[in-house]
């Protein structure tokens, strides 16, 4: 009897919803101790509901549906893919080259490290993190717009293919909500898209969801208070100030207040309950202006502008700061980074990347052990860039 009581209490501590459905059915459902105790069966039913009703995961959220966070882990910022100046260009063709290389910034050491390159070259790519994996979604490889997806495992420092989307998408917006990866809008090589779909890593399946009311490429997407926000973009005729919000339970998009400025290719992130939009292009120039949306008042307000005009960059929240990474200033690709402190309402410079990156995707993973063995590193000291590659030491001044 004591074992049966302990068994029930132990089962309450197991994150059954995060296990694969086939494992639940073949290993948990067949266990006699589970079958013979109603509380254990209820926990199994809860896990199966989490799998079978993904649109209800916000309602089903509890301690068993949240991945564990390792104590001592710290955030690492990953910059994925790029469209950079082609140093081999000698006339004819594009002045820019698409690359699949990636780098990561360790906040503890203030250093950048090169990590494994993607298996596919990608720019205009959507990047997001789920659990301990990084996902690179769609993009453009220099020839075609892509439906392919790959994921990065920081433990093995390697990329693996994932199930492709139902639609080719570059210039798309991606975000994670309740453990599901959403991809919205973009360009399929022929037209600007308003369609959207979501990926469930527990079942490795993509499912179409309701289309946005507006076609959007160069759109950015973020999640706030259980909703998905599609911000700005370009509809093939004009740059947009419009924003729409998706509710997964009703599978519907609704318009919210317009931004103060038209913006495509802006950076979008959520910090302290506010939706921030930084930079972008308004159809005439790259912007350095920044605004934020308060969902409680359904209103936008301006905050301090960035120090540098940026478009095709990415924006991410980390350690209570907003980081604006790379992009293009209207004349050249950038490797610079700046970060915003909402308490002082100021932007300050942060350590530069190895590589100039426009059309870059950025996301953050919480990692216990970083960097991977033998990864090149980069740090900034008094205007001198220091690079250490496999034990060799180089330095040159920055400009």
C-alpha positions in Angstrom: 0.0 0.0 0.0 2.9 2.4 0.8 4.4 1.7 -2.6 1.1 2.4 -4.3 0.9 5.8 -2.5 4.5 6.6 -3.3 3.9 5.6 -6.9 1.1 8.1 -7.3 3.2 10.9 -5.8 6.2 10.0 -8.0 4.1 10.1 -11.1 2.9 13.6 -10.3 6.6 14.7 -10.7 7.1 13.1 -14.1 6.6 15.4 -17.1 4.5 12.9 -19.1 3.2 15.5 -21.6 6.7 16.1 -22.9 7.2 12.5 -23.8 6.5 11.3 -27.3 3.0 9.9 -27.8 4.2 6.5 -29.1 6.2 6.1 -25.9 3.2 7.0 -23.8 1.0 4.4 -25.5 3.5 1.6 -25.7 5.3 2.0 -22.3 3.2 4.1 -19.9 -0.4 3.0 -20.9 0.7 -0.7 -20.7 2.1 -0.4 -17.2 -0.1 -2.2 -14.7 0.6 0.2 -11.9 -0.7 3.0 -14.0 -3.8 1.1 -15.2 -4.9 0.2 -11.7 -4.7 3.7 -10.2 -7.2 6.4 -11.2 -4.8 9.3 -10.3 -2.1 7.8 -12.5 -4.6 7.2 -15.3 -5.6 10.9 -15.0 -2.0 12.0 -15.4 -1.7 9.8 -18.6 -5.0 11.3 -19.9 -3.6 14.8 -19.2 -0.5 13.9 -21.3 -2.5 12.5 -24.2 -4.7 15.6 -24.2 -1.6 17.8 -24.5 -0.7 15.8 -27.6 -4.1 15.6 -29.2 -5.3 19.1 -28.6 -2.3 21.4 -29.3 -4.5 24.5 -29.6 -5.5 24.0 -25.9 -1.9 23.8 -24.5 -2.2 27.2 -23.0 -5.1 26.0 -20.9 -3.4 22.7 -20.1 -0.2 24.4 -19.0 1.3 23.4 -15.6 4.5 22.3 -14.0 4.5 19.0 -16.0 4.2 20.7 -19.4 7.2 23.0 -18.8 10.7 21.7 -19.7 13.1 21.6 -16.8 15.7 24.3 -16.6 19.1 23.2 -15.4 20.4 25.1 -12.4 23.5 27.0 -13.4 22.6 27.3 -17.0 23.1 30.7 -18.7 21.7 32.2 -21.9 23.7 31.9 -25.1 22.7 34.0 -28.2 22.9 32.3 -31.6 23.1 34.2 -34.9 22.2 31.9 -37.8 22.6 32.3 -41.5 23.4 35.5 -43.4 23.4 37.5 -46.6 26.9 39.1 -46.6 29.1 40.9 -49.2 30.6 38.4 -51.7 34.3 38.9 -51.4 34.8 36.8 -54.5 32.5 39.0 -56.7 34.2 40.1 -59.9 31.3 41.5 -61.9 28.1 39.9 -63.0 25.6 38.2 -60.7 24.9 39.1 -57.1 27.1 41.3 -54.9 25.9 39.2 -51.9 26.5 35.6 -50.9 24.3 33.4 -48.8 26.1 31.4 -46.1 25.1 28.7 -43.6 27.7 29.5 -40.9 26.6 30.3 -37.4 28.0 31.9 -34.3 27.0 32.2 -30.6 27.6 34.8 -27.9 28.4 33.7 -24.4 27.2 36.4 -21.9 29.5 35.0 -19.1 32.7 35.6 -21.0 31.5 38.3 -23.4 32.8 36.2 -26.3 31.6 35.0 -29.7 32.2 31.4 -30.8 31.8 29.8 -34.2 29.6 26.8 -34.0 28.6 24.1 -36.6 27.3 25.4 -39.9 23.9 24.5 -41.1 23.6 21.8 -43.7 21.9 24.3 -46.0 22.8 27.9 -46.8 20.1 30.2 -45.5 19.3 33.9 -45.4 15.9 35.5 -44.7 15.5 32.5 -42.3 13.2 32.1 -39.3 15.0 31.0 -36.1 13.5 30.0 -32.8 14.3 27.9 -29.8 12.3 25.1 -28.3 13.6 23.4 -25.2 17.3 22.8 -25.8 17.2 22.9 -29.6 17.5 25.7 -32.1 15.3 25.6 -35.2 16.2 27.2 -38.6 13.0 27.4 -40.7 12.8 28.1 -44.4 14.7 30.9 -45.9 16.5 31.5 -49.2 19.6 29.6 -50.3 20.6 31.9 -53.2 18.6 30.0 -55.7 15.3 28.9 -54.2 12.9 29.8 -51.4 13.0 26.9 -48.9 10.4 24.7 -47.1 13.2 22.7 -45.3 13.8 22.9 -41.6 16.8 21.8 -39.5 17.6 21.8 -35.8 20.8 22.4 -33.9 21.8 20.4 -30.9 24.3 22.2 -28.7 25.4 19.0 -26.9 26.7 17.5 -30.2 27.3 20.8 -31.9 25.5 19.5 -35.0 22.5 20.2 -37.2 19.9 17.6 -38.1 17.1 17.7 -40.7 13.5 18.1 -39.5 10.2 17.7 -41.3 9.7 20.3 -44.0 6.9 22.9 -43.9 4.0 22.5 -46.2 4.9 25.7 -48.0 8.2 27.3 -49.2 8.8 30.4 -47.1 11.6 33.0 -47.0 11.2 36.4 -45.3 8.9 34.7 -42.9 8.1 35.3 -39.2 8.5 32.5 -36.6 7.8 32.2 -32.9 7.2 29.6 -30.2 4.0 29.4 -28.2 3.1 26.6 -25.8 5.9 24.4 -27.2 4.6 24.8 -30.8 6.7 26.4 -33.6 4.7 28.9 -35.7 5.6 30.0 -39.2 3.7 32.9 -40.7 3.7 34.8 -44.0 6.8 35.1 -46.2 7.5 34.6 -49.8 7.3 31.3 -51.8 9.2 32.4 -54.9 6.1 33.5 -56.7 3.9 35.5 -54.3 3.6 37.1 -50.9 1.9 34.8 -48.4 -0.7 35.2 -45.7 -0.8 31.5 -44.8 0.5 30.2 -41.6 1.4 26.8 -40.1 2.7 25.3 -36.9 5.1 22.5 -36.0 4.7 20.1 -33.1 8.1 18.7 -32.1 6.5 16.0 -30.1 4.8 14.5 -33.2 7.1 15.9 -35.9 4.1 17.2 -37.8 3.2 20.6 -39.5 -0.4 21.7 -39.4 -2.0 24.6 -41.3 -3.7 27.2 -39.2 -6.0 30.2 -40.1 -4.5 32.6 -42.7 -3.6 36.2 -41.7 -5.9 38.9 -43.0 -3.0 40.5 -44.8 -0.3 39.1 -47.0 3.1 39.8 -45.4 6.7 39.1 -46.2 9.6 40.5 -44.3 7.2 40.1 -41.4 8.2 39.5 -37.8 6.3 37.4 -35.3 6.4 37.2 -31.5 4.4 35.8 -28.6 2.9 37.7 -25.7 0.3 36.7 -23.1 -0.6 33.5 -24.9 -1.1 35.2 -28.3 0.9 35.4 -31.5 1.6 38.8 -33.0 2.4 39.3 -36.7 4.1 42.7 -37.0 4.4 44.9 -40.1 6.0 43.5 -43.3 5.6 44.1 -47.0 2.5 43.1 -49.0 4.2 43.4 -52.5 2.9 47.0 -52.9 3.6 48.8 -49.6 5.4 48.6 -46.3 3.0 48.0 -43.5 2.2 49.5 -40.1 -0.6 47.0 -39.4 -0.4 44.3 -36.8 -2.6 41.3 -36.2 -2.9 38.9 -33.3 -3.6 35.2 -33.4 -5.5 33.3 -30.7 -4.8 29.5 -30.9 -7.9 28.5 -29.0 -10.2 30.2 -31.6 -7.8 29.7 -34.5 -8.5 33.3 -35.6 -6.5 36.5 -36.3 -7.7 40.0 -35.3 -6.3 43.4 -36.0 -4.8 45.5 -33.2 -3.6 49.1 -33.1 -1.3 50.1 -36.0 2.4 50.9 -35.2 3.5 54.5 -35.3 5.6 53.8 -38.4 5.5 51.5 -41.4 8.1 48.8 -40.9 9.2 45.7 -42.9 12.3 43.7 -41.9 12.1 45.1 -38.4 13.3 43.4 -35.2 10.6 42.2 -32.9 10.8 40.9 -29.3 9.0 40.8 -26.0 10.4 42.1 -22.8 8.7 42.7 -19.5 5.2 42.3 -20.9 5.8 44.8 -23.8 6.1 44.1 -27.5 9.1 46.0 -28.9 9.7 46.8 -32.6 13.1 48.2 -33.6 14.3 49.6 -36.9 13.2 48.1 -40.2 12.4 49.8 -43.5 9.6 52.2 -44.2 9.9 52.2 -48.0 12.2 55.1 -48.2 15.0 54.4 -45.7 16.3 52.1 -43.0 15.1 53.1 -39.5 16.7 53.4 -36.1 13.4 54.3 -34.4 11.9 52.0 -31.8 8.4 51.6 -30.4 6.6 49.3 -28.0 3.1 48.0 -27.6 1.3 47.7 -24.3 -1.4 45.0 -24.6 -3.3 46.4 -21.6 -3.9 49.8 -23.4 -3.8 48.5 -27.0 -1.4 51.4 -27.7 2.1 52.0 -29.1 4.6 54.5 -27.8 8.1 55.5 -28.9 11.2 54.8 -26.9 14.9 55.7 -27.4 16.1 55.0 -30.9 19.0 52.7 -31.7 22.4 54.2 -32.3 22.5 52.6 -35.8 19.9 52.3 -38.5 19.1 48.7 -39.0 16.9 46.6 -41.3 17.0 42.8 -41.9 18.4 42.4 -38.4 16.9 40.5 -35.6 15.9 41.4 -32.0 15.9 39.2 -29.0 15.4 39.5 -25.2 18.1 38.2 -23.0 19.0 38.8 -19.3 16.6 41.8 -19.1 18.0 43.5 -22.2 17.0 43.7 -25.8 19.8 42.8 -28.3 19.7 44.2 -31.9 21.9 41.9 -34.0 23.5 42.6 -37.3 21.3 43.7 -40.3 21.9 46.4 -42.9 22.2 50.1 -42.4 21.1 51.0 -45.9 24.6 50.8 -47.4 26.3 47.8 -45.9 25.8 44.7 -43.9 26.6 44.9 -40.1 28.4 42.8 -37.6 27.6 45.3 -34.8 25.3 44.7 -31.9 23.6 47.0 -29.5 21.5 46.3 -26.5 18.7 48.2 -24.8 18.1 48.7 -21.1 14.4 49.4 -20.5 15.1 50.9 -17.1 17.4 53.6 -18.4 15.8 53.8 -21.8 19.2 53.7 -23.5 21.0 51.7 -26.1 24.7 50.7 -25.7 27.1 48.9 -27.9 27.8 45.2 -27.3 30.6 42.9 -28.7 30.6 42.5 -32.4 30.1 39.3 -34.3 32.8 37.6 -36.4 30.8 38.2 -39.6 28.7 40.9 -41.1 25.2 39.5 -41.2 22.0 40.9 -42.9 18.9 38.7 -43.2 20.0 36.9 -40.0 18.0 34.9 -37.6 18.6 35.0 -33.8 17.5 33.0 -30.8 18.6 32.2 -27.3 19.3 28.8 -25.6 19.8 28.3 -21.9 23.0 26.1 -21.7 25.0 24.6 -18.9 28.1 23.8 -20.9 29.3 26.2 -23.6 31.2 26.6 -25.9 31.6 23.4 -27.9 35.1 21.9 -27.8 37.6 23.6 -30.2 35.3 26.4 -31.3 36.8 29.6 -32.6 36.3 32.5 -30.2 36.0 36.3 -30.5 36.1 39.0 -27.9 36.4 42.7 -27.8 39.1 44.6 -25.9 39.7 48.3 -26.3 39.0 48.3 -30.1 41.1 45.2 -30.7 39.4 42.1 -32.0 41.0 38.9 -30.7 40.4 35.6 -32.4 41.5 32.2 -31.0 41.1 29.3 -33.4 42.2 25.8 -32.3 44.8 27.2 -30.0 46.2 29.7 -32.5 46.1 33.4 -31.7 45.5 36.3 -34.1 44.5 39.9 -33.6 43.7 42.9 -35.7 42.2 46.3 -35.0 38.5 46.9 -35.6 37.0 49.6 -37.7 
